[in-house]
Amino acid sequence: MDPAWRQHLDALRRFNEWEDQQLRGLREDYAGALAWMAEAWELARRVDPDWCSDARGEEHVRHLVRLQAALEKAHLGS
């Protein structure tokens, strides 16, 4: 596998682990989980005002499709 893809996948894995740790314990606390998600949404909007726009959503979907195709190609080539 290409080292850049491996680094990208490692970064995604670390982010998922971090997010899981943040939500641990909140699964039983719906109000706490909702507050955490609202805070994360507000932070994302402050960092990028277009974060939740339709155009950004379409761009994100196209990116995910390209990423999936590249990962499939890398996986088939290994």
GUDRENLO-779108 format. One line per field, with one value per atom (N, C-alpha, C, O): residue number from 1; atom name; x, y, z. Coordinates in steps of 0.2 Angstrom, whole numbers, plus 2048, in hexadecimal, padded with zeros to 3 digits. Atoms other than C-alpha are relative to their C-alpha. Layout:
pos: (NUM, ...) $
site: (CA, ...) $
px: (X, ...) $
py: (Y, ...) $
pz: (Z, ...) $
END
This chain:
pos: (1, 1, 1, 1, 2, 2, 2, 2, 3, 3, 3, 3, 4, 4, 4, 4, 5, 5, 5, 5, 6, 6, 6, 6, 7, 7, 7, 7, 8, 8, 8, 8, 9, 9, 9, 9, 10, 10, 10, 10, 11, 11, 11, 11, 12, 12, 12, 12, 13, 13, 13, 13, 14, 14, 14, 14, 15, 15, 15, 15, 16, 16, 16, 16, 17, 17, 17, 17, 18, 18, 18, 18, 19, 19, 19, 19, 20, 20, 20, 20, 21, 21, 21, 21, 22, 22, 22, 22, 23, 23, 23, 23, 24, 24, 24, 24, 25, 25, 25, 25, 26, 26, 26, 26, 27, 27, 27, 27, 28, 28, 28, 28, 29, 29, 29, 29, 30, 30, 30, 30, 31, 31, 31, 31, 32, 32, 32, 32, 33, 33, 33, 33, 34, 34, 34, 34, 35, 35, 35, 35, 36, 36, 36, 36, 37, 37, 37, 37, 38, 38, 38, 38, 39, 39, 39, 39, 40, 40, 40, 40, 41, 41, 41, 41, 42, 42, 42, 42, 43, 43, 43, 43, 44, 44, 44, 44, 45, 45, 45, 45, 46, 46, 46, 46, 47, 47, 47, 47, 48, 48, 48, 48, 49, 49, 49, 49, 50, 50, 50, 50, 51, 51, 51, 51, 52, 52, 52, 52, 53, 53, 53, 53, 54, 54, 54, 54, 55, 55, 55, 55, 56, 56, 56, 56, 57, 57, 57, 57, 58, 58, 58, 58, 59, 59, 59, 59, 60, 60, 60, 60, 61, 61, 61, 61, 62, 62, 62, 62, 63, 63, 63, 63, 64, 64, 64, 64, 65, 65, 65, 65, 66, 66, 66, 66, 67, 67, 67, 67, 68, 68, 68, 68, 69, 69, 69, 69, 70, 70, 70, 70, 71, 71, 71, 71, 72, 72, 72, 72, 73, 73, 73, 73, 74, 74, 74, 74, 75, 75, 75, 75, 76, 76, 76, 76, 77, 77, 77, 77, 78, 78, 78, 78) $
site: (N, CA, C, O, N, CA, C, O, N, CA, C, O, N, CA, C, O, N, CA, C, O, N, CA, C, O, N, CA, C, O, N, CA, C, O, N, CA, C, O, N, CA, C, O, N, CA, C, O, N, CA, C, O, N, CA, C, O, N, CA, C, O, N, CA, C, O, N, CA, C, O, N, CA, C, O, N, CA, C, O, N, CA, C, O, N, CA, C, O, N, CA, C, O, N, CA, C, O, N, CA, C, O, N, CA, C, O, N, CA, C, O, N, CA, C, O, N, CA, C, O, N, CA, C, O, N, CA, C, O, N, CA, C, O, N, CA, C, O, N, CA, C, O, N, CA, C, O, N, CA, C, O, N, CA, C, O, N, CA, C, O, N, CA, C, O, N, CA, C, O, N, CA, C, O, N, CA, C, O, N, CA, C, O, N, CA, C, O, N, CA, C, O, N, CA, C, O, N, CA, C, O, N, CA, C, O, N, CA, C, O, N, CA, C, O, N, CA, C, O, N, CA, C, O, N, CA, C, O, N, CA, C, O, N, CA, C, O, N, CA, C, O, N, CA, C, O, N, CA, C, O, N, CA, C, O, N, CA, C, O, N, CA, C, O, N, CA, C, O, N, CA, C, O, N, CA, C, O, N, CA, C, O, N, CA, C, O, N, CA, C, O, N, CA, C, O, N, CA, C, O, N, CA, C, O, N, CA, C, O, N, CA, C, O, N, CA, C, O, N, CA, C, O, N, CA, C, O, N, CA, C, O, N, CA, C, O, N, CA, C, O, N, CA, C, O, N, CA, C, O) $
px: (804, 800, 804, 80A, 7FC, 806, 801, 7FC, 7FF, 80E, 7FB, 7F9, 804, 803, 7F9, 7F6, 807, 7F3, 800, 7FC, 7FF, 7FA, 7FF, 7FC, 800, 7FD, 7F8, 7F6, 807, 7EB, 7FC, 7F8, 804, 7E3, 802, 7FD, 7FE, 7ED, 7FD, 7FB, 803, 7E7, 7F9, 7F6, 807, 7D5, 7FF, 7FA, 801, 7D7, 801, 7FD, 7FE, 7DF, 7FA, 7F8, 806, 7D0, 7FA, 7F7, 806, 7C3, 801, 7FC, 7FE, 7CC, 7FE, 7FC, 801, 7CC, 7F9, 7F6, 807, 7BA, 7FC, 7F8, 803, 7B5, 801, 7FD, 7FE, 7BE, 7FC, 7FA, 804, 7B5, 7F9, 7F6, 807, 7A4, 7FF, 7F9, 801, 7A8, 7FD, 7FE, 804, 79C, 7FA, 7F5, 805, 791, 7FA, 7F5, 805, 788, 7FA, 7F4, 806, 77D, 7FD, 7F8, 803, 77B, 7FF, 803, 802, 771, 801, 803, 7FF, 771, 808, 809, 7F9, 784, 803, 807, 7FE, 786, 7FE, 802, 803, 77B, 804, 805, 7FD, 784, 807, 80A, 7F9, 795, 7FF, 804, 800, 78F, 7FE, 801, 802, 787, 807, 808, 7FA, 798, 805, 808, 7FC, 7A1, 7FE, 802, 803, 795, 802, 804, 7FE, 798, 807, 809, 7F8, 7AB, 801, 805, 7FF, 7AA, 7FD, 801, 803, 79F, 804, 805, 7FB, 7AB, 806, 809, 7FA, 7BA, 7FF, 803, 802, 7B1, 7F9, 7F5, 807, 7A1, 7FC, 7F6, 803, 79D, 7FF, 7FD, 800, 79F, 7FA, 7FA, 806, 78D, 7FC, 7F6, 804, 788, 7FF, 803, 801, 781, 806, 808, 7FA, 790, 805, 809, 7FB, 79C, 7FE, 802, 802, 792, 801, 803, 7FF, 792, 807, 80A, 7F8, 7A5, 802, 807, 7FE, 7A7, 7FE, 802, 802, 79D, 805, 807, 7FB, 7A8, 807, 80A, 7F9, 7B8, 7FF, 804, 801, 7B1, 800, 803, 801, 7AD, 807, 809, 7F9, 7BF, 805, 809, 7FC, 7C7, 7FE, 803, 802, 7BD, 803, 805, 7FE, 7C2, 808, 80A, 7F8, 7D5, 801, 806, 7FF, 7D4, 7FF, 802, 801, 7CC, 806, 808, 7FB, 7D9, 807, 80A, 7FA, 7E7, 800, 805, 801, 7E0, 800, 803, 800, 7DE, 807, 809, 7F9, 7F0, 805, 80A, 7FC, 7F7, 800, 804) $
py: (7FA, 800, 806, 806, 7FA, 811, 803, 804, 7FD, 81A, 806, 806, 7FB, 829, 7FE, 801, 802, 81F, 7FD, 7FD, 803, 815, 805, 805, 7FA, 826, 802, 804, 7FD, 82C, 7FB, 7FD, 804, 81C, 7FF, 7FF, 800, 81C, 807, 806, 7FA, 82E, 7FF, 802, 801, 829, 7FB, 7FC, 804, 81B, 803, 802, 7FC, 826, 805, 805, 7FB, 833, 7FC, 7FE, 804, 825, 7FE, 7FD, 802, 81F, 806, 805, 7FA, 830, 802, 803, 7FF, 833, 7FB, 7FD, 805, 823, 801, 800, 7FE, 828, 806, 806, 7FB, 838, 7FF, 801, 802, 830, 7FB, 7F9, 805, 822, 803, 808, 7FD, 824, 804, 805, 7FC, 82F, 7FC, 7FF, 804, 821, 7FF, 7FE, 801, 81F, 807, 807, 7F9, 832, 803, 807, 7FD, 838, 807, 80A, 7F9, 84A, 802, 807, 7FF, 849, 7FF, 803, 802, 841, 806, 808, 7FB, 84E, 807, 80A, 7FA, 85C, 800, 805, 801, 855, 801, 805, 7FF, 854, 807, 80A, 7F9, 866, 804, 808, 7FD, 86C, 7FF, 803, 802, 863, 803, 806, 7FC, 86A, 807, 80A, 7F8, 87C, 801, 806, 7FF, 87A, 7FF, 803, 801, 873, 806, 808, 7FA, 882, 806, 80A, 7FB, 88E, 800, 805, 801, 887, 801, 803, 800, 885, 802, 7FD, 7FE, 88F, 7FC, 7FC, 804, 885, 7F9, 7F5, 807, 875, 7FC, 7F6, 803, 870, 802, 800, 7FE, 877, 7FB, 7F6, 806, 86D, 7FF, 7FA, 801, 871, 7FC, 7F8, 804, 86B, 7F9, 7F4, 807, 85B, 7FD, 7F7, 804, 857, 7FF, 7FA, 800, 85B, 7FA, 7F6, 806, 84F, 7F9, 7F5, 807, 841, 7FE, 7F9, 801, 843, 7FE, 7F9, 802, 842, 7F9, 7F5, 806, 833, 7FA, 7F5, 805, 82A, 7FF, 7F9, 801, 82E, 7FC, 7F8, 804, 828, 7F9, 7F5, 807, 818, 7FC, 7F7, 803, 815, 7FF, 7FA, 801, 818, 7FB, 7F7, 805, 80D, 7F9, 7F4, 806, 7FF, 7FE, 7F8, 801, 801, 7FE, 7FA, 801, 801, 7F9, 7F5, 806, 7F2, 7FA, 7F5, 805, 7E8, 7FF, 7FA, 800, 7ED, 7FD, 7FB, 803, 7E6, 7F8, 7F5) $
pz: (800, 800, 800, 803, 800, 7FC, 807, 80B, 7F9, 80C, 801, 807, 7FF, 809, 802, 807, 7FE, 80A, 807, 80B, 7F9, 819, 805, 80A, 7FB, 822, 801, 806, 800, 81D, 804, 808, 7FD, 823, 808, 80C, 7F9, 833, 804, 809, 7FD, 836, 801, 806, 7FF, 833, 806, 80A, 7FB, 83F, 807, 80C, 7F9, 84D, 801, 807, 7FF, 84A, 803, 807, 7FE, 84C, 807, 80B, 7F9, 85C, 804, 80A, 7FB, 863, 800, 806, 800, 85E, 805, 809, 7FC, 866, 808, 80C, 7F9, 876, 803, 808, 7FE, 876, 802, 806, 7FF, 875, 805, 807, 7FB, 881, 807, 809, 7FA, 890, 7FE, 802, 802, 886, 7FD, 7FC, 803, 87E, 805, 802, 7FB, 88E, 802, 805, 7FE, 890, 7F9, 7F7, 806, 881, 800, 7FB, 7FF, 887, 7FF, 7FC, 800, 889, 7F9, 7F6, 806, 878, 7FB, 7F6, 805, 86F, 801, 7FD, 7FF, 878, 7FD, 7FA, 803, 872, 7F8, 7F5, 807, 860, 7FE, 7F9, 802, 860, 801, 7FD, 7FF, 867, 7FA, 7F7, 806, 859, 7FA, 7F6, 806, 84C, 800, 7FB, 800, 852, 7FF, 7FB, 801, 852, 7F8, 7F6, 807, 840, 7FC, 7F7, 803, 83B, 801, 7FC, 7FF, 843, 7FC, 7F9, 804, 83A, 7F9, 7F5, 807, 82A, 7FF, 7FF, 801, 827, 7FB, 7FC, 805, 818, 801, 7FD, 7FE, 821, 7FE, 7FC, 801, 820, 7FA, 7FA, 806, 80F, 7FB, 7FC, 805, 801, 7FB, 7FA, 804, 7F6, 803, 800, 7FD, 803, 801, 800, 7FF, 806, 7F9, 7F9, 807, 7F3, 7FF, 7FC, 801, 7F3, 804, 802, 7FB, 802, 7FD, 7FD, 803, 7F9, 7FB, 7FA, 805, 7EA, 802, 7FF, 7FD, 7F4, 803, 802, 7FE, 7FD, 7FB, 7FC, 805, 7ED, 7FD, 7FB, 803, 7E6, 805, 803, 7FB, 7F7, 800, 800, 800, 7F6, 7FA, 7FA, 806, 7E4, 801, 7FF, 7FF, 7E8, 805, 804, 7FC, 7F7, 7FD, 7FF, 804, 7ED, 7FB, 7FB, 805, 7E0, 804, 802, 7FC, 7ED, 803, 803, 7FD, 7F5, 7FB, 7FC, 805, 7E5, 7FD, 7FB, 803, 7E0, 805, 804, 7FB, 7F0, 801, 805) $
END
